[in-house]
């Protein structure tokens, strides 16, 4: 049993790292070793910590760790351009490599700093103001623990209620929420689509914005966060489309499996649009998605600029411009977390491309990773802008 749990923990660690598309490296820190995050150098200090790196703690910081308040076995402390991450656990509780590790938005081993105490300092400009949820892994026989780091200003935070409570509140104000079943076909799986209609959109969508979200599994979370941020949803029709469980890349990334990509886009443009809008033109029509869905959203806009008024592009995956089109008058909301290297780079490229093609571009780049901590601010920025637009 112990060997099975040990192997399971190692597999989980490797899966999480591979999902982040990070290069696994090890740096020598005076005889100790770190995974993924490199050792901070004097150049990092001189440059102002513009890359993520890690440092061992000073004796003063080690003393502070000993007196930290631990929730379960984890704790953190913000410092200028840095976070001290700490764990308090027995050596016998660690599954491998003699020390616990964080994985996810921040991936690194912690270093021993005293009996049953482990810690490391992660440096990155402004990271002390980030919203992050790295997982402490390496346990023997227990699930990873999420560390909730939130250094944002109080007025930037939102407290999200459970979805049933949010839905009840929205429905009391006249909103409607339903699911629609669509039978699949060749190159397209059956779809269970979620549709939210704000109170103003029930009789007519002529004054409403319709957003087709290719990451429909997160629609309820997006709605909950927008509601908590006091963004009025009365003038929105929000459509959550689940991508394929088996062929997500094929459906969302142009050129990977072109038949699947074409079938999914035809479904949204022809079948779903007609069903949701019932032949009535909305005030605005947008596409949205994150990761592979972010790349899909921008491609959908480029391929159907006659239909869509813009796109919400969150942490876009691999994408390239294959033909120049005119995006004058279109709105592109784009962003990515500064801790997700390749997605951040792709978002900046789409930002530039959108502007070059004439689009009105709004951006936000949170100090977070490939999670809802990044996508929620981008989504909220887009909806607030559309609410405020005339």
C-alpha positions as CSV (number, residue, x, y, z in Angstrom):
1,X,0.0,0.0,0.0
2,X,2.8,2.4,0.9
3,X,4.6,1.7,-2.4
4,X,1.4,2.3,-4.4
5,X,0.8,5.7,-2.7
6,X,4.4,6.6,-3.2
7,X,4.2,5.9,-6.9
8,X,0.8,7.7,-7.2
9,X,2.3,10.9,-5.6
10,X,5.2,10.8,-8.0
11,X,2.9,10.4,-11.0
12,X,0.7,13.3,-9.8
13,X,3.8,15.5,-9.4
14,X,5.0,14.7,-12.9
15,X,1.5,15.1,-14.5
16,X,1.1,18.6,-12.9
17,X,4.5,19.7,-14.1
18,X,3.9,18.4,-17.7
19,X,0.5,20.1,-17.8
20,X,2.3,23.4,-17.2
21,X,4.6,22.9,-20.1
22,X,7.6,23.7,-17.9
23,X,11.1,22.5,-18.5
24,X,12.1,20.4,-15.5
25,X,15.5,21.6,-14.3
26,X,17.6,21.2,-11.2
27,X,19.9,23.9,-9.9
28,X,22.7,23.5,-7.4
29,X,22.1,25.7,-4.3
30,X,25.1,25.1,-2.1
31,X,24.6,21.4,-2.1
32,X,20.8,21.5,-2.2
33,X,18.6,21.2,-5.2
34,X,15.5,22.9,-6.6
35,X,13.1,21.6,-9.2
36,X,11.8,23.8,-12.0
37,X,12.5,27.2,-10.5
38,X,16.1,28.3,-11.0
39,X,18.4,29.7,-8.4
40,X,18.3,33.5,-8.1
41,X,21.5,35.2,-9.1
42,X,23.0,38.6,-8.6
43,X,21.8,39.4,-12.1
44,X,18.2,38.6,-11.0
45,X,18.6,41.1,-8.2
46,X,20.1,43.7,-10.5
47,X,17.4,43.2,-13.1
48,X,14.6,43.5,-10.5
49,X,13.5,39.9,-10.4
50,X,11.9,39.9,-13.9
51,X,12.0,36.1,-13.9
52,X,10.8,33.6,-11.3
53,X,13.6,32.3,-9.2
54,X,14.2,30.9,-5.7
55,X,16.5,31.7,-2.8
56,X,17.4,30.0,0.4
57,X,16.3,31.9,3.6
58,X,18.4,34.1,5.8
59,X,18.8,33.2,9.4
60,X,16.3,35.9,10.4
61,X,13.8,34.5,7.9
62,X,14.3,31.0,9.2
63,X,13.5,32.2,12.7
64,X,10.4,33.8,11.4
65,X,9.3,30.5,9.8
66,X,9.5,28.8,13.2
67,X,7.0,31.2,14.6
68,X,4.6,31.3,11.6
69,X,0.9,30.3,12.0
70,X,0.4,27.1,9.9
71,X,-3.0,26.2,8.5
72,X,-2.9,22.4,8.5
73,X,0.8,22.1,7.5
74,X,1.3,25.1,5.2
75,X,2.0,28.8,5.6
76,X,3.3,31.7,3.6
77,X,4.6,35.2,4.1
78,X,4.9,38.0,1.5
79,X,8.1,40.0,1.3
80,X,9.1,42.6,-1.2
81,X,9.1,41.0,-4.7
82,X,8.8,37.6,-3.0
83,X,6.9,35.0,-1.1
84,X,8.2,32.7,1.7
85,X,6.5,29.3,1.3
86,X,6.7,27.0,4.3
87,X,5.5,23.6,5.5
88,X,5.6,22.0,8.9
89,X,5.6,18.2,8.8
90,X,7.5,15.2,10.0
91,X,10.1,13.7,7.7
92,X,8.2,10.4,7.8
93,X,5.2,12.1,6.2
94,X,7.2,12.9,3.0
95,X,6.8,10.5,0.2
96,X,10.0,11.1,-1.8
97,X,13.2,13.2,-2.0
98,X,13.3,13.9,1.7
99,X,11.4,17.2,1.4
100,X,8.0,18.5,0.5
101,X,7.3,20.3,-2.8
102,X,4.9,22.9,-4.2
103,X,3.5,22.3,-7.7
104,X,1.3,24.2,-10.0
105,X,1.6,28.0,-10.5
106,X,4.8,27.8,-8.4
107,X,6.7,24.5,-8.7
108,X,9.7,23.9,-6.3
109,X,11.0,21.8,-3.5
110,X,11.1,23.3,-0.1
111,X,14.4,23.2,1.9
112,X,14.9,22.0,5.5
113,X,15.2,25.0,7.8
114,X,14.9,23.3,11.2
115,X,13.2,20.3,12.8
116,X,10.0,19.5,10.9
117,X,10.1,22.9,9.1
118,X,10.7,23.4,5.4
119,X,10.7,26.7,3.4
120,X,11.9,28.5,0.3
121,X,11.7,32.1,-0.9
122,X,10.3,32.6,-4.4
123,X,11.3,35.9,-6.1
124,X,9.4,37.6,-8.9
125,X,8.7,41.3,-9.3
126,X,5.3,42.0,-7.6
127,X,4.6,38.4,-6.8
128,X,3.7,39.4,-3.2
129,X,0.5,41.0,-4.7
130,X,-0.5,37.9,-6.6
131,X,-3.4,35.5,-6.4
132,X,-2.0,32.0,-6.4
133,X,-3.0,28.5,-5.3
134,X,0.0,26.2,-5.5
135,X,-0.4,22.6,-4.3
136,X,1.8,21.2,-1.5
137,X,2.5,17.6,-2.6
138,X,4.9,14.9,-1.6
139,X,2.7,13.5,1.2
140,X,2.6,9.8,2.1
141,X,-1.0,8.7,2.0
142,X,-2.8,12.0,1.7
143,X,-4.0,14.3,-1.0
144,X,-2.2,17.5,-1.9
145,X,-3.1,20.7,0.0
146,X,-3.8,24.0,-1.8
147,X,-2.1,27.1,-0.4
148,X,-4.4,30.1,-0.9
149,X,-2.1,33.1,-1.5
150,X,-4.0,36.4,-2.1
151,X,-2.0,39.6,-1.9
152,X,-4.4,41.8,-3.8
153,X,-5.8,45.0,-2.5
154,X,-9.1,44.5,-0.5
155,X,-11.1,46.3,-3.2
156,X,-9.8,43.9,-5.9
157,X,-11.0,40.7,-4.1
158,X,-14.2,38.9,-4.6
159,X,-15.9,36.4,-2.3
160,X,-17.6,33.9,-4.5
161,X,-20.7,32.2,-3.2
162,X,-21.6,28.6,-4.2
163,X,-23.2,28.3,-7.6
164,X,-26.7,27.3,-6.4
165,X,-26.8,30.5,-4.2
166,X,-25.6,32.7,-7.1
167,X,-28.0,31.1,-9.6
168,X,-30.9,31.6,-7.1
169,X,-30.0,35.3,-6.7
170,X,-29.8,35.8,-10.5
171,X,-33.0,34.0,-11.1
172,X,-34.8,36.1,-8.5
173,X,-33.8,39.1,-10.6
174,X,-35.3,37.6,-13.7
175,X,-32.4,35.6,-15.3
176,X,-32.9,32.2,-16.9
177,X,-30.5,29.3,-17.0
178,X,-30.9,26.1,-19.1
179,X,-29.1,23.3,-20.7
180,X,-29.5,22.2,-24.4
181,X,-28.7,18.8,-25.8
182,X,-27.2,18.6,-29.3
183,X,-26.6,15.3,-31.1
184,X,-23.1,14.9,-32.5
185,X,-22.1,13.7,-35.9
186,X,-19.0,12.9,-37.9
187,X,-15.9,14.6,-36.2
188,X,-18.2,16.2,-33.5
189,X,-19.3,14.7,-30.2
190,X,-22.7,15.3,-28.7
191,X,-22.9,18.5,-26.7
192,X,-24.6,19.5,-23.5
193,X,-24.6,23.3,-23.8
194,X,-25.3,25.7,-20.9
195,X,-27.2,28.9,-21.7
196,X,-27.6,31.9,-19.3
197,X,-29.9,34.7,-20.3
198,X,-29.9,37.9,-18.4
199,X,-33.3,39.5,-17.5
200,X,-33.2,42.0,-20.3
201,X,-32.6,39.2,-22.9
202,X,-35.6,37.0,-22.3
203,X,-37.9,38.8,-24.7
204,X,-35.3,40.1,-27.1
205,X,-31.6,39.9,-27.4
206,X,-31.4,43.0,-29.6
207,X,-29.9,45.0,-26.7
208,X,-27.8,42.1,-25.3
209,X,-24.3,40.8,-25.8
210,X,-24.0,37.1,-26.6
211,X,-20.8,35.3,-25.7
212,X,-20.0,31.8,-27.0
213,X,-17.5,30.3,-24.5
214,X,-15.6,27.2,-25.8
215,X,-14.7,26.3,-22.2
216,X,-18.3,25.7,-21.1
217,X,-17.3,23.7,-18.1
218,X,-16.1,26.9,-16.4
219,X,-19.2,29.0,-17.3
220,X,-20.7,28.7,-13.8
221,X,-17.5,29.8,-12.2
222,X,-17.2,32.8,-14.5
223,X,-20.8,33.8,-13.8
224,X,-20.2,33.5,-10.1
225,X,-17.1,35.6,-10.1
226,X,-18.7,38.3,-12.3
227,X,-21.7,38.3,-9.9
228,X,-19.4,38.6,-6.9
229,X,-17.6,41.5,-8.6
230,X,-21.0,43.3,-9.0
231,X,-20.9,43.2,-12.8
232,X,-24.5,43.4,-14.1
233,X,-25.3,40.3,-16.2
234,X,-28.8,41.6,-17.1
235,X,-27.7,42.4,-20.7
236,X,-25.8,39.2,-21.4
237,X,-26.5,35.8,-23.0
238,X,-23.7,33.5,-21.9
239,X,-23.3,30.2,-23.8
240,X,-21.0,27.5,-22.4
241,X,-20.0,25.0,-25.0
242,X,-18.1,21.9,-23.7
243,X,-15.2,20.9,-25.9
244,X,-14.5,17.3,-26.5
245,X,-13.2,15.1,-23.7
246,X,-11.2,13.0,-26.1
247,X,-10.4,15.4,-28.9
248,X,-10.1,18.9,-27.3
249,X,-7.0,19.8,-29.2
250,X,-8.5,18.6,-32.5
251,X,-11.7,20.7,-32.0
252,X,-10.0,23.9,-30.8
253,X,-6.5,24.2,-32.4
254,X,-6.6,25.0,-36.1
255,X,-4.7,22.5,-38.2
256,X,-4.2,19.8,-35.6
257,X,-7.2,17.8,-36.8
258,X,-8.8,20.1,-39.3
259,X,-12.0,18.1,-39.8
260,X,-12.7,18.3,-36.0
261,X,-11.9,22.0,-35.9
262,X,-14.2,22.7,-38.8
263,X,-17.0,20.6,-37.4
264,X,-16.9,22.4,-34.0
265,X,-16.7,25.9,-35.6
266,X,-19.6,25.0,-37.9
267,X,-21.6,23.8,-34.9
268,X,-21.1,27.1,-33.1
269,X,-21.6,29.4,-36.1
270,X,-24.6,27.6,-37.7
271,X,-26.4,25.3,-35.3
272,X,-25.8,26.8,-31.9
273,X,-26.0,30.5,-33.0
274,X,-29.4,29.9,-34.7
275,X,-30.8,28.0,-31.7
276,X,-29.7,30.6,-29.1
277,X,-30.4,33.7,-31.1
278,X,-33.5,32.5,-32.9
279,X,-32.7,34.6,-36.0
280,X,-32.5,37.9,-34.0
281,X,-29.3,39.9,-34.2
282,X,-27.8,40.7,-30.8
283,X,-26.2,44.0,-29.8
284,X,-22.8,42.2,-29.9
285,X,-21.6,38.7,-30.5
286,X,-18.3,37.4,-29.0
287,X,-16.3,34.2,-28.8
288,X,-14.3,33.3,-25.7
289,X,-12.1,30.6,-24.3
290,X,-8.9,29.8,-22.4
291,X,-5.8,27.8,-23.2
292,X,-6.7,25.9,-26.4
293,X,-10.0,27.6,-26.2
294,X,-8.3,31.0,-26.2
295,X,-6.5,30.1,-29.5
296,X,-9.9,28.9,-30.9
297,X,-11.6,32.2,-29.9
298,X,-9.2,34.3,-31.8
299,X,-9.2,32.0,-34.9
300,X,-13.1,32.0,-34.8
301,X,-13.0,35.8,-34.9
302,X,-10.5,35.9,-37.8
303,X,-12.4,33.3,-39.8
304,X,-15.8,34.9,-39.1
305,X,-15.2,38.6,-38.6
306,X,-18.5,39.1,-40.4
307,X,-20.4,37.4,-37.5
308,X,-18.4,38.2,-34.4
309,X,-17.7,41.6,-32.9
310,X,-14.8,40.5,-30.9
311,X,-13.1,37.8,-28.8
312,X,-12.1,37.1,-25.1
313,X,-8.7,35.4,-25.5
314,X,-7.5,34.0,-22.2
315,X,-4.0,32.3,-22.0
316,X,-4.1,31.2,-25.7
317,X,-2.2,28.1,-26.7
318,X,-0.2,27.7,-29.9
319,X,-1.5,29.9,-32.6
320,X,-0.2,31.6,-35.8
321,X,-1.6,34.1,-38.2
322,X,-2.2,32.4,-41.6
323,X,-3.9,35.2,-43.4
324,X,-4.4,38.9,-42.8
325,X,-7.9,40.1,-42.3
326,X,-9.5,43.4,-41.3
327,X,-10.4,43.7,-37.6
328,X,-11.2,47.4,-37.5
329,X,-14.1,48.0,-35.1
330,X,-13.7,44.6,-33.4
331,X,-12.9,44.3,-29.7
332,X,-10.2,41.9,-28.5
333,X,-9.8,41.3,-24.8
334,X,-6.6,39.3,-24.2
335,X,-4.4,38.3,-21.3
336,X,-2.4,35.6,-19.6
337,X,-0.6,35.0,-16.3
338,X,2.9,36.2,-16.0
339,X,3.8,32.8,-14.5
340,X,2.7,30.8,-17.5
341,X,5.6,31.5,-19.9
342,X,4.5,30.1,-23.2
343,X,0.9,31.3,-22.9
344,X,2.0,34.7,-21.8
345,X,4.3,35.0,-24.9
346,X,1.4,33.9,-27.1
347,X,-1.0,36.4,-25.5
348,X,1.4,39.2,-26.2
349,X,1.7,38.1,-29.8
350,X,-2.1,38.0,-30.3
351,X,-2.2,41.5,-28.6
352,X,0.2,42.9,-31.1
353,X,-1.5,41.1,-34.1
354,X,-4.9,42.3,-33.1
355,X,-3.7,45.9,-32.9
356,X,-1.9,45.6,-36.2
357,X,-5.1,44.3,-37.8
358,X,-7.0,47.3,-36.5
359,X,-8.9,45.9,-33.5
360,X,-9.5,47.8,-30.3
361,X,-7.4,45.8,-27.8
362,X,-7.7,45.7,-24.0
363,X,-5.3,43.6,-21.9
364,X,-4.6,42.4,-18.5
365,X,-1.7,40.2,-17.3
366,X,-2.2,38.9,-13.8
367,X,0.7,37.6,-11.7
368,X,-0.6,34.1,-11.7
369,X,-0.5,30.9,-13.7
370,X,-2.6,28.7,-16.0
371,X,-5.7,28.8,-13.7
372,X,-8.9,30.6,-13.0
373,X,-6.9,33.1,-11.0
374,X,-5.7,34.4,-14.4
375,X,-8.8,33.8,-16.5
376,X,-11.4,35.4,-14.1
377,X,-9.8,38.9,-14.2
378,X,-9.6,38.8,-18.0
379,X,-13.3,37.6,-18.3
380,X,-14.4,40.3,-15.8
381,X,-12.5,43.0,-17.6
382,X,-14.3,42.0,-20.9
383,X,-17.8,42.0,-19.4
384,X,-17.3,45.2,-17.5
385,X,-16.1,46.9,-20.6
386,X,-19.1,45.7,-22.6
387,X,-21.5,46.8,-19.8
388,X,-19.9,50.2,-19.7
389,X,-20.0,50.6,-23.5
390,X,-22.7,52.5,-25.3
